[in-house]
Amino acid sequence: MHDSTSIAIQAALTHDWEKAIELNQEILKDNKNDISTLNRLGYAYTQLGELEEARRLYRKILALDKYNLIAQKNLERINTLFKTKKRGNRKKSQHNSLSPGLFIEEPGKTKTVHLINIAPANFTSHLDIGDIVSLCPKKHSIEVRDGDNTYIGALPDDISFRLLRFLQAGNTYQVCIKNVEKRNVSIFIREIKRGKRFSTQPTFTTSLADLRVNAGLRDQENSGTEEENQEVSEE
């Protein structure tokens, strides 16, 4: 089931809404009241303009969980669209379409990260897939904040430790929301520019290389030495 869910999410990320609908419907055959799947299915129908079906699904979710903020938010949007149509206003929804290439993986340059210490659901439920967010470095951690500088969550310690050094060296990154669920927010980080110090070093490496890199960085930090032209790890 986990594999089916991952494939369904990937279909949505690549804008294959018909496939996303088909896959989520298959998942529901095993559990017709799976709220996460119902939310994904409702979102896919919305993207195809099938608002009545999407509204039906969100109402079903709220019948199962009347406090589900994701369903509340999306149902409110759909109801607003219906009201707009009744007024004869044909303007498109304010919701931005996702770029098809937004989540393309590039070895060494991209990574999906599940946030920790996530903000309350009444805030995260207003996030959308594709929303651009920011990395905000602290002394020993990195927070993720939205365009209004509101806290969303934090990077896990190991990734924070690694990225702090790259950010301090001048690397820049594009960060966006990849997935939002009730107790889970994931982001997609893409390396945009490398600072001079790590110009030949990719931000993200294989797990074995990560072990060598993190060990090397910690040794460097503990010794207090800073060699500006030294690479983070030996390739």
C-alpha positions as CSV (number, residue, x, y, z in Angstrom):
1,M,0.0,0.0,0.0
2,H,2.9,2.3,0.7
3,D,4.2,1.8,-2.8
4,S,0.8,2.5,-4.3
5,T,0.5,5.7,-2.3
6,S,4.0,6.8,-3.5
7,I,3.1,6.1,-7.1
8,A,-0.2,8.0,-6.7
9,I,1.7,11.0,-5.2
10,Q,4.2,10.9,-8.0
11,A,1.4,10.9,-10.7
12,A,0.1,14.1,-9.1
13,L,3.5,15.7,-9.0
14,T,3.9,15.1,-12.8
15,H,0.4,16.4,-13.5
16,D,-0.9,13.1,-14.7
17,W,-4.3,13.7,-13.0
18,E,-6.1,10.8,-14.8
19,K,-3.5,8.3,-13.6
20,A,-3.6,9.9,-10.1
21,I,-7.4,9.4,-10.0
22,E,-7.1,5.8,-11.2
23,L,-4.4,4.9,-8.6
24,N,-6.2,6.6,-5.7
25,Q,-9.4,4.8,-6.6
26,E,-7.5,1.5,-6.5
27,I,-6.2,2.3,-3.0
28,L,-9.7,3.1,-1.8
29,K,-10.9,-0.4,-2.8
30,D,-8.9,-1.7,0.3
31,N,-10.1,1.1,2.6
32,K,-12.9,3.3,1.2
33,N,-12.5,5.7,4.2
34,D,-8.8,6.4,3.9
35,I,-8.8,10.2,4.4
36,S,-5.4,10.9,2.9
37,T,-6.3,9.0,-0.2
38,L,-9.7,10.8,-0.4
39,N,-7.9,14.1,-0.1
40,R,-5.5,13.3,-2.9
41,L,-8.4,12.1,-5.1
42,G,-10.4,15.3,-4.4
43,Y,-7.4,17.4,-5.4
44,A,-6.9,15.5,-8.6
45,Y,-10.6,15.9,-9.6
46,T,-10.2,19.6,-8.8
47,Q,-7.3,19.9,-11.1
48,L,-9.3,18.4,-13.9
49,G,-12.2,20.8,-13.3
50,E,-14.5,18.1,-12.0
51,L,-15.6,20.2,-9.1
52,E,-18.8,18.4,-8.2
53,E,-17.0,15.2,-7.7
54,A,-14.3,16.9,-5.7
55,R,-16.9,18.6,-3.5
56,R,-18.6,15.3,-2.9
57,L,-15.3,13.7,-1.8
58,Y,-14.4,16.6,0.6
59,R,-17.9,16.4,2.1
60,K,-17.4,12.7,2.7
61,I,-14.1,13.4,4.4
62,L,-15.7,16.0,6.7
63,A,-18.4,13.5,7.5
64,L,-15.6,11.1,8.7
65,D,-13.5,13.8,10.3
66,K,-15.3,17.2,10.7
67,Y,-12.0,18.8,11.8
68,N,-10.0,17.8,8.8
69,L,-8.5,21.1,7.8
70,I,-7.3,20.1,4.4
71,A,-10.8,19.1,3.3
72,Q,-12.2,22.2,4.9
73,K,-9.8,24.5,3.0
74,N,-10.3,22.8,-0.4
75,L,-14.1,22.6,0.0
76,E,-14.1,26.3,0.8
77,R,-12.2,27.0,-2.4
78,I,-14.5,24.9,-4.5
79,N,-17.6,26.6,-3.0
80,T,-16.0,30.0,-3.8
81,L,-15.5,28.8,-7.4
82,F,-19.1,27.9,-7.7
83,K,-20.2,31.3,-6.3
84,T,-17.9,33.0,-8.8
85,K,-19.4,31.1,-11.7
86,K,-22.9,32.0,-10.6
87,R,-21.9,35.7,-10.6
88,G,-20.7,35.2,-14.2
89,N,-17.1,35.8,-13.3
90,R,-14.9,33.7,-15.6
91,K,-11.6,34.6,-14.0
92,K,-9.3,31.7,-13.3
93,S,-8.6,30.4,-9.8
94,Q,-5.9,32.2,-7.9
95,H,-4.3,28.8,-7.4
96,N,-1.1,28.5,-9.4
97,S,-0.5,25.4,-11.6
98,L,2.5,23.4,-10.8
99,S,5.4,23.5,-13.2
100,P,5.8,20.0,-14.7
101,G,9.6,20.1,-14.1
102,L,9.4,21.4,-10.5
103,F,10.1,18.1,-8.8
104,I,12.5,16.5,-11.3
105,E,15.2,14.7,-9.4
106,E,18.9,15.6,-10.2
107,P,21.5,13.5,-8.5
108,G,23.5,15.5,-6.0
109,K,21.4,18.6,-6.5
110,T,17.9,17.7,-5.2
111,K,16.4,16.1,-2.1
112,T,13.0,15.5,-0.6
113,V,13.0,16.2,3.1
114,H,10.3,15.5,5.7
115,L,10.2,18.3,8.2
116,I,10.2,17.9,12.0
117,N,8.6,20.0,14.7
118,I,5.9,21.0,12.3
119,A,3.6,24.0,12.9
120,P,0.0,23.4,14.0
121,A,-2.3,21.9,11.4
122,N,-4.6,24.9,11.3
123,F,-1.6,26.7,9.6
124,T,-0.1,23.9,7.5
125,S,-3.4,23.0,6.0
126,H,-3.3,26.3,4.1
127,L,0.0,25.3,2.3
128,D,-0.2,24.1,-1.2
129,I,2.0,21.7,-3.2
130,G,4.5,23.9,-5.1
131,D,4.4,26.8,-2.7
132,I,7.9,28.5,-2.5
133,V,9.3,28.6,1.0
134,S,12.6,29.6,2.5
135,L,15.5,28.1,4.5
136,C,16.2,30.2,7.6
137,P,19.5,29.2,9.2
138,K,19.9,29.3,13.0
139,K,23.0,28.6,15.1
140,H,22.5,24.8,15.0
141,S,19.4,24.3,13.0
142,I,17.5,25.4,9.9
143,E,13.9,26.5,10.0
144,V,11.5,26.5,7.0
145,R,9.3,29.6,6.7
146,D,6.7,30.8,4.2
147,G,6.7,34.1,2.2
148,D,5.3,35.9,5.3
149,N,8.2,34.5,7.4
150,T,5.8,32.3,9.3
151,Y,7.3,29.1,10.7
152,I,6.4,25.9,9.0
153,G,8.8,23.3,10.4
154,A,12.5,22.5,10.7
155,L,15.0,20.3,8.9
156,P,16.2,17.1,10.6
157,D,19.4,17.6,12.5
158,D,21.7,15.7,10.1
159,I,20.5,17.7,7.1
160,S,20.6,20.9,9.0
161,F,24.2,20.3,10.0
162,R,25.1,19.6,6.4
163,L,23.3,22.5,4.8
164,L,24.4,25.1,7.3
165,R,28.0,24.7,6.0
166,F,26.9,25.0,2.4
167,L,24.8,28.0,3.1
168,Q,27.6,29.7,4.9
169,A,29.8,29.0,1.9
170,G,27.4,30.9,-0.4
171,N,25.3,28.1,-1.8
172,T,21.7,29.0,-2.7
173,Y,18.7,26.8,-3.0
174,Q,15.1,26.8,-4.3
175,V,12.7,25.2,-1.8
176,C,9.1,24.4,-2.3
177,I,6.3,22.3,-0.6
178,K,6.2,18.8,-2.1
179,N,3.4,17.2,0.1
180,V,1.1,18.3,2.9
181,E,-0.8,15.9,5.1
182,K,-2.3,16.3,8.6
183,R,0.9,15.5,10.5
184,N,3.4,15.5,7.7
185,V,5.0,18.2,5.5
186,S,7.7,17.5,3.0
187,I,9.8,19.9,1.0
188,F,11.8,19.6,-2.2
189,I,15.2,21.3,-2.1
190,R,17.1,22.1,-5.3
191,E,20.6,23.4,-5.4
192,I,20.7,26.5,-7.6
193,K,24.1,28.0,-7.1
194,R,27.4,26.9,-5.5
195,G,29.7,29.1,-3.5
196,K,33.3,29.3,-4.4
197,R,34.5,27.1,-1.5
198,F,32.4,24.1,-2.5
199,S,32.2,24.8,-6.3
200,T,33.0,21.2,-7.2
201,Q,31.0,19.5,-4.3
202,P,27.3,18.6,-4.8
203,T,25.1,19.3,-1.9
204,F,23.6,15.8,-1.7
205,T,25.5,12.6,-2.1
206,T,25.0,8.9,-1.6
207,S,24.4,7.5,1.9
208,L,28.0,6.1,2.1
209,A,29.5,9.4,1.0
210,D,27.2,11.3,3.4
211,L,28.7,9.3,6.3
212,R,32.2,10.3,5.2
213,V,31.1,14.0,4.6
214,N,29.4,14.4,8.0
215,A,32.3,12.8,9.8
216,G,34.7,15.0,8.1
217,L,32.7,18.1,8.8
218,R,32.4,17.3,12.4
219,D,36.1,16.7,12.7
220,Q,36.7,20.0,11.1
221,E,34.3,21.8,13.4
222,N,35.8,20.2,16.5
223,S,39.3,21.0,15.6
224,G,38.3,24.6,14.9
225,T,40.2,24.7,11.6
226,E,38.7,26.3,8.5
227,E,40.5,25.6,5.2
228,E,38.6,27.7,2.6
229,N,39.7,25.7,-0.4
230,Q,39.3,22.2,1.1
231,E,36.4,20.1,-0.3
232,V,33.8,18.7,2.0
233,S,34.6,15.1,1.1
234,E,37.0,13.0,-0.9
235,E,35.3,11.7,-4.0
